[in-house]
């Protein structure tokens, strides 16, 4: 009961805040005058803010920015030992540096290293921290382009990537990070630029206490879907997440912008009923995941589990099973790699729930921007199915969904499962999968599948038993992250370009209404169907098989 009350309170706060924040984001991101700081950046960077781009130029600008970001991060990580504020850390090996650069640029933030023993303050602030802002903003940019494609007519222009990027950082992420950074620092999250402190314990021994710019990075890593931690234990570390209050705030931060952006979508298309429809779909999916996760984690299988009342192994004991489960579902449902418990210690079915949240395409509510355009893709599948059922050409927001449009939707839907399953098969076939598994049998397969699902879907969380710090996985994961992040954006922007060139159709009594209870059920079913058809076999061989084995013993 305590767990459900806590979840209800946190979700009520998110739903309450999403209205004013979503309305503000719509005003801040859609047109209007440029601020003085923005005009300065436009001038310095040589940007013409009044020149819009078609989808190809928008995509080229996005990819150019991403390649430049990877190169800058790679240089910073390899030269770290020669730079100030390295706190004694040497440069990364080139394969690890490449993996980390790709990871944070693609908003994945998978860390094949222990943060406190590898990166110094400069790498955190000028490298990882900057990309936490930028990579989250890139997702918002692509979503904005798709919204313009749905609302514009007889044009091939989708806005200006550079303007959208700068506005997303300066108007959304930066002010929210400052506010919540101050809140978290006031609640005990440290913020310093000093080195380690050696203290004497009560027993007379010595202990090393690390500091760093934790408070300034923590809010943006959670809001942007970054999820990377300064400490290896991530949000289970008492410096990143000191109390139950900060734990609740961090869950709110993960859910806030993806949920608010659904409201922004409704404002920008001129139909708040659409935003409430999408929010209902997200709420149902999130509720199903949370209920399944709590049920799996509180199941009493075994003497010890029954005695303590839940799956306590690997759980952060300060927060308990319900809060750790809520955090895990929120993190995997929002493309955020943060963790306040060991996901490898979740029950077999509990780990399967977290894995399923990512396999849904992380649309419940998903990443910043990426959650919305992933959700719209699922809605378009539902519209297409519904249109065929009533014998009408499918339309969404008065835009026709013909062969060309649905081709991009289908290709988008196939990228993630194809990349995940191909990488898992490749790792197993070449012998690098089993050697990196911390456990044999179905659980080992779950660890491997979780790793590449996390990489392809820009999540970044991991099951600790899996060892990805090898040359093979560093390189394969880099490819998986680039494919999983960039290729879907290609199809989204191409679709946006096709939709923008259309003239809106005429709404008649036979037009499928993309709202109401029936459509919410149809869209929810389409989202679940897309995931189950692709992933059910591997789920059956991994967490489901392990759960059945444990249930029979």
PyMOL commands that set and color helices and strands:
alter all, ss='L'
color gray80, all
select helices_A, chain A and resi 2-29+36-45+55-78+80-82+94-105+115-117+121-151+161-186+214-223+234-236+244-269+272-298+303-308+320-333+343-345+348-359+370-389+403-429+432-436+441-456+471-501+517-541+543-552
alter helices_A, ss='H'
color red, helices_A
select strands_A, chain A and resi 197-200+206-209+395-396+399-400
alter strands_A, ss='S'
color yellow, strands_A
deselect
rebuild
show_as cartoon
